[in-house]
């Protein structure tokens, strides 16, 4: 994991608490999310990603929120 600023550590800890179904890491300057339980074929068809990266914490938070919305629409979250 990359060295994080104190502010980035706060963002990461907050996202980990909010989205426990995702493993979150910062690697090579990118913020990564990996679904702890691989998505089902139905979830993949609806747009759930097994993993993805974004360039910063705010972009990752936005993407995780979208993923959570998809899962909720399927009754999986």
C-alpha positions in Angstrom: 0.0 0.0 0.0 1.3 3.5 -0.8 2.2 5.9 2.0 -0.9 7.9 2.7 -1.4 11.3 4.1 -3.3 11.5 7.4 -6.3 12.9 5.5 -6.2 10.0 3.0 -6.0 7.5 5.9 -9.2 9.1 7.3 -10.9 8.8 3.9 -9.8 5.2 3.6 -11.0 4.2 7.1 -14.3 5.9 6.5 -14.9 4.1 3.2 -13.9 0.8 4.7 -16.5 1.3 7.5 -19.2 2.4 5.0 -18.5 -0.3 2.4 -17.4 -3.5 4.4 -18.1 -5.7 1.4 -15.2 -4.2 -0.4 -11.4 -4.5 0.2 -9.9 -1.1 -0.3 -6.2 -0.3 -1.0 -4.1 2.5 -2.5 -1.5 1.2 -4.9 0.7 3.1 -7.3 -1.3 6.3 -6.6 -4.6 4.6 -7.5 -7.4 3.8 -5.1 -8.6 0.2 -5.6 -11.8 -1.6 -4.5 -12.2 -5.4 -4.8 -15.5 -7.0 -3.9 -14.9 -9.4 -1.0 -17.4 -11.9 -2.4 -17.3 -12.1 -6.2 -20.4 -10.8 -7.9 -22.9 -13.3 -9.2 -23.6 -13.5 -12.9 -26.9 -11.5 -12.3 -24.9 -8.8 -10.4 -22.3 -8.6 -13.2 -25.1 -8.3 -15.8 -26.5 -5.4 -13.8 -23.1 -3.6 -13.7 -21.4 -4.8 -10.5 -17.7 -4.9 -10.9 -15.5 -7.4 -9.2 -12.8 -4.8 -8.8 -11.9 -1.3 -10.1 -9.6 1.6 -9.6 -10.0 5.4 -9.4 -7.4 8.1 -9.2 -8.5 9.5 -5.8 -10.6 9.0 -2.7 -13.6 11.1 -3.9 -13.8 9.2 -7.3 -13.6 5.9 -5.4 -16.3 7.0 -3.0 -18.5 8.0 -5.9 -17.9 4.6 -7.7 -18.6 2.6 -4.5 -21.8 4.5 -4.0 -22.9 3.6 -7.5 -22.0 -0.1 -6.9 -23.9 -0.1 -3.6 -26.9 1.3 -5.5 -26.8 -1.4 -8.0 -26.5 -4.1 -5.3 -29.4 -2.5 -3.4 -31.6 -2.5 -6.5 -31.0 -6.2 -6.7 -31.8 -6.8 -3.0 -28.2 -7.8 -2.4 -27.0 -5.0 -0.1 
